[in-house]
Amino acid sequence: MLCALWVTLASCDGSTAAPRPPPAHPIPPPPALWPHQLAPKGVSISDAGVGPTDAGQGGSQTIEAGLPDSSTVSGSGVSGERRLKVTILVETPYKMGQRPPPKTRADYQRDILDRRHWNDGGLGELQGELPGPAGHPDPRVIVNIDKVAGPHPAKGLQRTARRHLWKPIINCYRLGAFKDPHLRGWTKARFAVSSAGKVRRPRLLDTELDDPEVAQCMVGKLANLPLPRARRGSNVWVAMRVGPGDDPLPPPDDLIVPGDGTLPITAMKQGVETGLAPFEVCYRNGLAYAPGLWGRLVVRFHVSKTGLLDEAFEAGSRFPDPRVRQCLLRAARKLTFPTPKGGDIRFVVPLRLSSDGANTARPETDVADDD
């Protein structure tokens, strides 16, 4: 079902953004069989970010979910004589990998173009600087070269290690951070580096991390460091610290699976509807500097078999404002849902945010290929 939230606020001006150019990537071919529904054998991360588009699809309906005094909320940062009508649409939820496919080839192509268009969204004409995410959303990483026995310069090794280890350490941290969001601590290791700059025999010395898999993963990443040459080899002692940032990390890709549980679509929808008020606040804040902001945020939730919501991440869409996206996801992580039956479940709920100050029209050149 589609749930529409209508609120009003004022606009700085009546300008709209120019149409965006057509996408450079081609339309993927439709499934070979029509109109049969094809149950996927496996679900990739990009596949998780899709959702129905038509308000009338599948017998869904549009209802008003107005907020108390929402039309008189101040402090939105958007001012002017003309009143903007803002819409937050909650598309039909579905279990990850179980979105009903369009019934015809034409519906499939329209659906692909529509979702691609809305997943990119737009900012319109900015009225101020586009801010980045609030706080420090990424994990905090420190890499120190504690000691070098040999001709390799410690400062040079530390610069290289800090530049090349940040992302690998975060990837290792994901192995444990989704289970323990407070995981943090130092890990110390030793390795040899040859005269040609090749790392040899990285070895774990000690760790404060409660997850040994994360520590061993971090030490293993040392073998890929591109270190400088020297007249002979050296022995190097390194200390790496990792800890949580202000936002959680998703689990490793191979663990993002639909789960064995079931949850009624109505329960998914009603759980998301309780977040319409904070979603509105997030969107209003973005309209202060981007009154033409619009787009689609596909949220993938995970509810454990005990009913705990422990994940809410963007999946497949590319909402154009990082601060509003962060705000929406933080609000989504505070939602509650009933306990699923039969185990845990991952499900997807796409949101569309727009106003009559935004140009959401798809360019006429953005059409499906008939081949």
C-alpha positions as CSV (number, residue, x, y, z in Angstrom):
1,M,0.0,0.0,0.0
2,L,1.0,3.6,-0.5
3,C,0.8,6.0,2.4
4,A,0.9,9.7,1.6
5,L,1.8,12.3,4.1
6,W,0.8,15.9,3.0
7,V,2.2,18.8,4.9
8,T,2.7,22.4,3.9
9,L,5.6,24.8,4.3
10,A,6.8,28.0,2.7
11,S,9.3,28.3,-0.1
12,C,12.2,30.7,-0.8
13,D,11.2,31.0,-4.5
14,G,9.2,29.3,-7.1
15,S,12.2,28.1,-9.2
16,T,12.5,24.5,-10.3
17,A,15.5,22.5,-11.3
18,A,16.3,21.9,-14.9
19,P,15.6,18.4,-16.2
20,R,18.5,16.0,-15.6
21,P,20.2,14.3,-18.6
22,P,19.2,10.8,-19.5
23,P,21.1,8.0,-17.7
24,A,24.2,6.7,-19.3
25,H,23.7,3.1,-18.3
26,P,21.4,0.9,-20.5
27,I,18.1,-0.6,-19.5
28,P,18.7,-4.2,-18.2
29,P,16.8,-6.8,-20.2
30,P,13.5,-8.0,-18.7
31,P,13.1,-11.6,-17.4
32,A,12.8,-14.2,-20.1
33,L,9.4,-15.4,-19.0
34,W,6.3,-13.2,-19.0
35,P,4.1,-12.8,-17.1
36,H,5.3,-15.4,-14.6
37,Q,6.6,-14.2,-11.3
38,L,10.2,-15.3,-11.0
39,A,11.2,-16.2,-7.5
40,P,14.9,-15.2,-7.1
41,K,17.3,-17.9,-6.1
42,G,19.7,-15.4,-4.6
43,V,19.5,-11.7,-3.8
44,S,22.3,-9.3,-4.3
45,I,22.7,-6.0,-2.4
46,S,21.6,-4.0,-5.4
47,D,18.6,-6.2,-5.9
48,A,17.4,-5.3,-2.4
49,G,16.8,-1.7,-3.4
50,V,13.7,-2.0,-5.6
51,G,10.1,-1.3,-4.9
52,P,6.7,-0.8,-6.6
53,T,6.0,2.6,-8.2
54,D,2.3,3.0,-9.1
55,A,-0.1,4.2,-6.4
56,G,-2.7,1.8,-7.7
57,Q,-0.4,-1.2,-8.2
58,G,-1.6,-4.3,-6.4
59,G,-4.8,-2.8,-5.1
60,S,-2.9,-0.3,-2.9
61,Q,-4.5,2.9,-1.9
62,T,-3.5,6.5,-0.9
63,I,-4.5,7.7,2.6
64,E,-3.8,10.9,4.5
65,A,-1.6,10.7,7.6
66,G,-1.5,14.3,8.6
67,L,0.5,15.3,11.6
68,P,-0.9,17.6,14.3
69,D,-0.2,21.2,13.5
70,S,2.2,20.1,10.8
71,S,1.2,23.0,8.5
72,T,2.3,25.5,11.1
73,V,5.7,24.0,12.1
74,S,8.3,26.8,12.2
75,G,12.0,26.7,11.8
76,S,12.0,24.8,8.6
77,G,14.4,27.3,7.1
78,V,12.3,27.9,4.1
79,S,10.4,31.2,3.8
80,G,8.3,33.1,1.3
81,E,4.7,33.8,0.3
82,R,4.0,30.7,-1.7
83,R,3.2,27.6,0.3
84,L,4.8,24.3,-0.7
85,K,3.0,21.0,-0.4
86,V,5.4,18.3,0.7
87,T,4.7,14.6,0.1
88,I,6.3,11.6,1.8
89,L,5.1,8.4,0.2
90,V,5.6,5.1,1.8
91,E,5.7,2.5,-0.9
92,T,4.5,-1.1,-0.4
93,P,6.9,-3.0,1.8
94,Y,8.1,-6.4,0.9
95,K,10.5,-9.1,2.3
96,M,13.9,-8.8,0.8
97,G,14.1,-10.6,-2.5
98,Q,10.3,-11.0,-2.7
99,R,9.1,-7.9,-4.5
100,P,6.4,-8.9,-7.0
101,P,7.8,-8.2,-10.5
102,P,5.8,-6.2,-13.1
103,K,3.4,-8.3,-15.1
104,T,4.3,-7.2,-18.6
105,R,7.4,-6.2,-20.5
106,A,6.2,-2.6,-20.9
107,D,5.5,-2.4,-17.2
108,Y,8.9,-3.8,-16.4
109,Q,10.7,-1.1,-18.6
110,R,8.6,1.7,-17.1
111,D,9.3,0.4,-13.6
112,I,13.1,0.3,-14.3
113,L,13.2,3.9,-15.6
114,D,11.0,5.2,-12.8
115,R,12.9,3.7,-10.0
116,R,16.3,4.7,-11.6
117,H,15.0,8.2,-11.9
118,W,13.7,8.4,-8.3
119,N,16.6,6.6,-6.8
120,D,19.0,9.3,-8.1
121,G,16.7,12.2,-7.1
122,G,17.7,15.8,-7.3
123,L,18.8,18.8,-5.3
124,G,17.4,21.6,-7.4
125,E,19.0,25.0,-7.1
126,L,20.9,25.2,-3.8
127,Q,20.2,28.2,-1.5
128,G,23.3,27.5,0.5
129,E,26.2,25.1,0.9
130,L,25.3,21.4,0.8
131,P,26.4,20.1,4.2
132,G,27.9,16.7,4.7
133,P,26.8,14.1,7.3
134,A,26.6,15.2,10.9
135,G,29.3,14.1,13.4
136,H,31.7,11.3,12.6
137,P,29.6,8.6,10.9
138,D,32.5,6.3,9.9
139,P,34.5,4.1,12.4
140,R,37.4,5.8,14.1
141,V,40.7,4.3,13.0
142,I,44.3,5.0,14.3
143,V,47.4,3.4,12.9
144,N,50.8,3.9,14.5
145,I,54.2,2.5,13.7
146,D,55.6,2.0,17.1
147,K,59.1,0.7,16.3
148,V,61.3,-0.1,13.3
149,A,64.4,-2.2,13.5
150,G,66.2,-1.6,10.2
151,P,66.7,1.1,7.5
152,H,63.1,1.7,6.6
153,P,62.1,5.2,7.9
154,A,59.3,4.9,10.6
155,K,57.6,8.1,9.5
156,G,57.4,7.0,5.9
157,L,56.0,3.6,6.9
158,Q,53.4,5.3,9.1
159,R,52.2,7.6,6.3
160,T,51.9,4.7,3.9
161,A,50.2,2.5,6.5
162,R,47.7,5.2,7.5
163,R,46.8,5.9,3.8
164,H,46.3,2.2,2.8
165,L,44.9,0.6,5.9
166,W,42.0,2.8,6.7
167,K,39.5,1.1,4.4
168,P,40.7,-2.5,5.0
169,I,40.5,-2.0,8.7
170,I,36.9,-0.8,8.4
171,N,36.1,-3.9,6.3
172,C,37.5,-6.1,9.0
173,Y,35.6,-4.2,11.6
174,R,32.4,-4.9,9.9
175,L,32.9,-8.6,10.7
176,G,32.2,-7.9,14.4
177,A,30.7,-4.4,14.6
178,F,27.2,-5.5,13.5
179,K,27.2,-8.0,16.4
180,D,28.7,-5.6,18.9
181,P,28.2,-1.9,18.0
182,H,30.5,-0.9,20.9
183,L,33.4,-3.0,19.7
184,R,36.7,-1.1,20.1
185,G,40.3,-1.4,21.1
186,W,44.0,-1.6,20.1
187,T,45.5,-4.5,18.1
188,K,49.3,-4.8,18.0
189,A,51.2,-6.8,15.4
190,R,54.7,-7.3,14.1
191,F,55.9,-8.0,10.5
192,A,59.1,-8.0,8.5
193,V,59.6,-6.0,5.4
194,S,62.1,-7.0,2.7
195,S,64.5,-4.7,1.0
196,A,62.1,-4.7,-2.0
197,G,59.3,-3.4,0.2
198,K,57.4,-6.7,0.5
199,V,55.7,-7.5,3.9
200,R,56.5,-10.9,5.3
201,R,55.2,-12.9,8.2
202,P,52.6,-10.5,9.8
203,R,51.9,-11.8,13.3
204,L,49.4,-10.8,15.9
205,L,51.0,-9.8,19.2
206,D,48.1,-8.6,21.3
207,T,44.5,-7.2,21.0
208,E,42.0,-5.5,23.2
209,L,39.2,-6.4,20.8
210,D,36.6,-9.0,22.1
211,D,36.3,-10.4,18.6
212,P,39.5,-12.3,17.6
213,E,38.3,-12.7,14.0
214,V,38.4,-8.9,13.5
215,A,41.9,-8.7,15.0
216,Q,43.2,-11.5,12.8
217,C,41.6,-9.9,9.8
218,M,43.4,-6.6,10.5
219,V,46.7,-8.2,10.9
220,G,46.2,-10.1,7.6
221,K,45.7,-6.8,5.8
222,L,49.3,-5.8,6.6
223,A,50.5,-8.2,3.9
224,N,49.1,-5.9,1.2
225,L,50.9,-2.8,2.2
226,P,53.0,-1.3,-0.6
227,L,56.1,-0.2,1.3
228,P,59.2,1.5,0.0
229,R,62.5,-0.2,-0.8
230,A,65.6,-0.1,1.4
231,R,69.1,-1.3,1.4
232,R,68.1,-4.3,3.5
233,G,65.0,-5.6,5.3
234,S,63.5,-4.3,8.6
235,N,61.3,-5.6,11.4
236,V,58.2,-3.4,12.1
237,W,55.9,-3.1,15.1
238,V,52.5,-1.6,14.4
239,A,49.5,-0.7,16.6
240,M,46.0,-0.3,15.1
241,R,43.0,1.0,17.0
242,V,39.4,0.9,15.7
243,G,36.2,1.9,17.3
244,P,32.6,2.8,16.5
245,G,31.7,6.0,14.7
246,D,28.4,7.9,15.2
247,D,26.5,5.7,12.8
248,P,26.4,1.8,12.7
249,L,27.9,-0.3,10.0
250,P,26.0,-2.9,7.9
251,P,27.0,-6.5,8.3
252,P,29.2,-8.2,5.7
253,D,27.6,-8.7,2.3
254,D,27.4,-12.4,2.6
255,L,25.4,-12.1,5.8
256,I,22.7,-9.8,4.3
257,V,20.1,-12.5,3.6
258,P,16.2,-12.4,3.8
259,G,16.0,-14.6,6.9
260,D,13.5,-17.3,7.7
261,G,10.9,-15.2,9.4
262,T,7.6,-13.7,8.2
263,L,5.9,-10.4,9.0
264,P,2.7,-9.1,7.6
265,I,3.0,-6.2,5.1
266,T,0.5,-4.2,7.2
267,A,2.8,-4.5,10.2
268,M,5.8,-3.3,8.2
269,K,3.8,-0.4,6.9
270,Q,2.3,0.6,10.2
271,G,5.8,0.5,11.8
272,V,7.2,2.9,9.3
273,E,4.1,5.2,9.5
274,T,5.0,5.9,13.2
275,G,8.2,7.6,11.9
276,L,6.5,10.1,9.6
277,A,6.8,13.0,12.0
278,P,10.6,12.7,12.4
279,F,11.0,11.9,8.7
280,E,9.2,15.2,8.1
281,V,11.6,17.1,10.3
282,C,14.6,15.6,8.4
283,Y,13.2,16.6,5.1
284,R,12.3,20.1,6.2
285,N,15.8,20.7,7.4
286,G,17.1,19.8,3.9
287,L,14.7,22.1,2.2
288,A,16.3,25.0,4.1
289,Y,19.3,25.0,1.7
290,A,17.8,22.8,-1.1
291,P,14.2,23.8,-1.6
292,G,14.1,21.6,-4.8
293,L,15.3,18.5,-3.0
294,W,13.5,15.2,-3.9
295,G,14.3,11.6,-4.2
296,R,13.7,8.0,-3.1
297,L,15.3,6.4,0.0
298,V,15.1,2.6,0.0
299,V,15.4,1.4,3.6
300,R,16.3,-2.2,4.4
301,F,15.3,-3.2,7.9
302,H,16.4,-6.3,9.9
303,V,14.2,-7.5,12.8
304,S,15.7,-10.3,14.9
305,K,13.7,-13.4,15.9
306,T,13.1,-11.7,19.3
307,G,11.6,-8.6,17.7
308,L,14.7,-6.3,18.0
309,L,15.2,-3.8,15.1
310,D,19.0,-3.8,14.8
311,E,19.5,-2.6,11.2
312,A,18.1,0.2,9.0
313,F,20.3,1.0,6.0
314,E,19.9,2.5,2.5
315,A,19.8,-0.3,-0.1
316,G,20.0,0.5,-3.8
317,S,18.9,4.1,-3.9
318,R,21.2,7.1,-3.9
319,F,19.4,9.9,-2.0
320,P,21.2,13.1,-3.1
321,D,21.5,14.8,0.2
322,P,23.9,13.0,2.6
323,R,22.7,14.9,5.7
324,V,19.0,14.3,5.1
325,R,19.7,10.6,4.3
326,Q,21.6,10.2,7.5
327,C,18.9,11.9,9.5
328,L,16.2,9.7,7.9
329,L,18.1,6.5,8.6
330,R,18.8,7.5,12.2
331,A,15.0,8.1,12.6
332,A,14.3,4.8,11.0
333,R,16.5,3.0,13.5
334,K,14.2,4.1,16.3
335,L,11.1,2.5,14.8
336,T,9.6,-0.7,16.3
337,F,8.0,-3.6,14.6
338,P,6.2,-6.8,15.9
339,T,8.2,-9.9,16.5
340,P,8.4,-11.9,13.2
341,K,7.2,-15.5,13.1
342,G,9.6,-18.3,12.3
343,G,12.9,-16.4,12.8
344,D,14.5,-13.1,11.8
345,I,13.6,-11.1,8.7
346,R,15.0,-8.5,6.4
347,F,12.4,-6.4,4.6
348,V,12.5,-3.3,2.4
349,V,10.4,-0.1,2.6
350,P,11.0,2.6,0.0
351,L,10.2,6.2,0.8
352,R,9.6,9.0,-1.8
353,L,10.1,12.6,-0.7
354,S,9.1,15.5,-2.9
355,S,7.4,18.9,-2.9
356,D,5.7,21.0,-5.5
357,G,8.9,23.1,-5.4
358,A,10.9,20.2,-6.9
359,N,11.1,19.2,-10.5
360,T,10.6,15.4,-10.4
361,A,9.7,15.0,-14.1
362,R,11.7,12.4,-16.0
363,P,13.4,13.8,-19.1
364,E,11.6,12.9,-22.3
365,T,14.8,11.4,-23.7
366,D,14.9,8.9,-20.8
367,V,12.8,6.2,-22.4
368,A,13.0,2.4,-22.6
369,D,14.6,0.7,-25.6
370,D,12.1,-1.4,-27.6
371,D,14.7,-4.0,-28.4
